Amino acid sequence: MTNYKPKNRLTPQAYIDGILKGDRVILSRAITIIESNLESDKILAKEIIQAILPTSGNSIRIGVTGVPGVGKSTFIEVFGKHLISKGHKVAILSIDPSSQRSKGSILGDKTRMEALGQLENAYIRPSASGDTLGGVANKTGETMLLCEAAGYDVVLIETVGVGQSETAVHGMTDFFLLLMLAGAGDELQGIKKGIMEMADMVVINKADGDNIRMSEMAKRQYQNALHIFPQSESGWTPVVSTASSTKNTGIDSVWDTILEFKKLVDKNGYFNENRKRQQIQWMYNNINEELKHMFYGSKNISSKLSTLEKDIIASKISPVKAAQQIIEKFKASFQ
């Protein structure tokens, strides 16, 4: 199957030209190739990415995360429409760790952001399902480059799940936005310190109606909590604000804060240094993913693993010893 070549593929140049012209249909077809595990598509994807690389990177990349029920989709839709009204082209990409289990995609986001998706200067793409979060993150990163080459100057990367996905998104964005809710008991309960430390801005969403007073209280609690953390490497002091996506209040101040951040990190050189570090890390991520594919894709390895699994269950061998054996077998195949 890996040698199968789909008949409906265009020439590499046709994809490249279409992307550079901002053709959304061609962009979507090129992203499908990036997400594919077919060997022919992997070769084609590398050619496309290499060609568009010089025209990518000209956007501000914003990571958006938040607890379930915080209203990420509504916030992103309202925020995206606000950016488009200011003359920007906005791409919304999602990383969904749950898709690794179900092999599904979060097409629900596309329907929830229906009004935004219909705008000419908006592009919405759910994450590809993948065997590992690293694989999904790498493909999202490549998708981001294609969107930038297509002229999207603001890229929003949404994490649908919790945990490692935040770290993955933080590692490929310039600005990290954490959405929170007020009135859920202890405001800081269940919020991992690591996620708070990554945040460049915390927005208390759904700050409207009877929730305004609670939102202001939550804002003060988060401001106090953020003061405990050490100074960020970027030199930026995280901002806490309130917003209501349904009432469209506080949305403009979010963008103003992002512009202030960009001005600071451009001036102190952090922006470019961070992008360089991300590029290096991206290389290592790709190496790790390729090694995993090589390892688990080997027929000799898969048959040996099946035998070792049975031996472990039968207590004939320890998991550590089994791991050593399979690694030695893999190393021997290169000698």
Helices and strands as residue ranges (DSSP letters): H 12-20, H 24-35, H 39-52, G 53-55, E 60-66, H 72-85, E 90-95, H 99-102, H 107-112, H 114-117, E 122-125, H 133-149, E 154-159, H 164-170, E 175-180, H 193-198, E 201-204, G 209-211, H 212-226, E 239-242, H 251-268, H 270-297, H 299-313, H 319-332
